[in-house]
Amino acid sequence: MEKTREEAELEANSIFRQKVEVSYQRMENPSCHVVDASPSREKVLQTVLSIIQNNCN
């Protein structure tokens, strides 16, 4: 699977990626959810869809 330009830039610049991650972790918006993207794409998709279904009435 081909990477997007943004994915390639984030991979190449780990310091920037870490800063972005810390910024997201500091957000106090309860509608933000952290999703582990290390499982298969199908499992990640199921997780995300479940979060959407449970939080969007």
Protein Blocks (a to p, Z undefined) as FASTA:
>chain_A
ZZdfklmmmmmmmmlmmmmmmmmmmpccfkbccddfkbcfklmmmmmmmmmmmmmZZ
